[in-house]
Amino acid sequence: MRHVLSALVQNVPGVLAHVSGMLASRGYNIDSLAVGETEDPHLSRMTFVVVGDDHVLDQVRKQLEKIITIVRVEDVSSYDYVERDLMLMRVKAPPGGQRSEIRELVDIFRGRIVDVGPDEIMIEISGRESKVQAFIERMRPYGISALARTGRIAMVRSAEATADESEPSPAEARG
């Protein structure tokens, strides 16, 4: 099973290396990882995607909660949530009919052309992983020159209240 975890961490040097190293040393594979500053410049949000059963999820959460720089860990995938992935792709697109076909596909997938060269264009697509993957497959016949993707980011919808918000996590209890 695929689990999306969100960890609120102190924004200090080395926290990413510490967290990813701890998970790797215990044999847990991270399918996706994204980190960014939150509305509080002293905190960052790390979003992980891990695959495993509930036992694996429980072990990953316990290991994360032991790390001093982690403020709170939440299993986002157990709630109603929104997730997004961002991709930039450079694809072969000589002027003419092929470029028009690609432009139509970009519009259908609600993407944007962000750069145009003589024989290539750069496209930005964001959305659920399945949408991004479907777009990649549609572009393969045209010739993908380069592709870069972010890790997944996710957030619980505002109508949902999480149980973890009312009780401090082990990291919060430590002070």
N, C-alpha and C positions, 0 to 999 in steps of 0.2 A: 504494500500500500504506500502511496505517496503522501508525505506529510510536509506541510509548509510551517516552519517555525519562525517566529519573530523574536529576536533578542534585543532588548534595549541595553546598550553598553555605554560605559564611560568613554568619552572621546579622548583617548590617550594613545600615545605611540605604542605599537606592539600588540594591541588587543586583537587585531585580526589574525596575526601570526600565532598568537597564543591559543585562540579559539580553534582555528583550523588545524593547528598542530596537535592539539589535545584530541580532537575528533579522529584525525588520521592515525594517531598512535594507538587508538583503541579499536581501529579497524572499521570505522564508520565512514562510508563514502558520501560525499556531499555532491548531489546532482547539480545544484545551482547555489550560488552565493552572491548576494549583493549587499553592499554596505554604503550608507550615506548618513550625513548629519541630519538631525531632526530639527523641530522647531526650537529646541534648546541647544545652543551651540556646544554645550558640555556633554551632550549625549548623541550617540549614533544608533541607528537601527540596522541590525544585521538580519537579513532574511535568508534562511536556508531551506533547501528542499532536500529531504532525505527519504530514502525508500526502505521500507521494512515494516514488520508487524508492530503491534502495540507494545510489545516487549522492547523492541529496538527503540521506538519513540520514547518510552519511559527511561531507558538507559541514557539516551542522548540528552534528554532534559535534565536528568540528575547530574550528569557530567558537566553540563553547561552551568547549572546553578551553583556548582562548587567554585567556579571562577569568580574571584573577588570583583573584577571590573564589570561583571554582568549584573545589571539592576533587576531585570525581569525577563522571563522566557514565557512565550505564549504559543500554543499550537493553534495557529490561525486557521488551519484546515478543518478544525472541529466546529467552526462557526460559519456563518454566511459571510463570505469575503470577496474582495475584488483583487485580482492579480494581473500584473502586466509584465511584459517582456519587451525590450526595445532592440531593434535590429537595424543596422546600416548595411547595405549591400551595393556593391558596384557590379553592374551587369553590362555585357556587350550589347550595344544598341546603335548600330549605324543609322544615319539619317534615313528616313523613309518609312515604309510600311511597318517594319519590325519595331521601330521606336514608337509608332502609334499604338501598336498592339500592347506593348509594355506599359505605355501611359494609361491605356484603358484598364489593364489589370491592376495597376497601382491605384486607380480611382475606385475600382470595385472593392479592393481590400482596405480602402480608406487610408492609404499611405500618402507619402509626399515625395516628390522628386526634389532633392536638396542640392544636387550639383549636376551639371551637364557638361560633358566633354565632347570632343569630336566623334568618338566611337563608343563611348560608354556613358552611362548615367548612374548616379548614386541615389538610392531610394531609402527612405526611412519608413519603417513599419513598427507600430506598437500594438499590443493587445495580448490576448491569451496565448499561451505557448502553442496551442493547436492552430491558431490563425497564422502565427508567424511561420510555423512549420509548413502549413499548406501553401503559403506564399512562396517559400523557398522551393518547394516542389514544382510550382507553376513556372518559376524562373529558370530552373535547371536547363531546359531545352534551349534557352537563349544564350547561355554561357555566363555563369557567375564568375567574375574576376576576383572578388574579395567579399568577405562577409565577417561582420563583427556583431556579437550579441551581448547584451547585459545579462546578468543573472535576474532571476525573477524577483519582483517586489510584490508585496501583498499587504492588505490592510482589512481588518474586520469592518464590516458595514456599520454605520453609526447607530442603527436601530438595535444592534446586538450589544448587550452588556456582558462583559466577560467576568467569570467568577474570580479570576486572579486579581482583578482591580480592587476588590474590597479587602483582600488579605495580602499582607506583604509576602513577597517571595523569600526564600531562605537568604538570598543575597541582601534584600532590603532589611531583613531582621537583624543581620550582622551589623548593619549601620554603615 
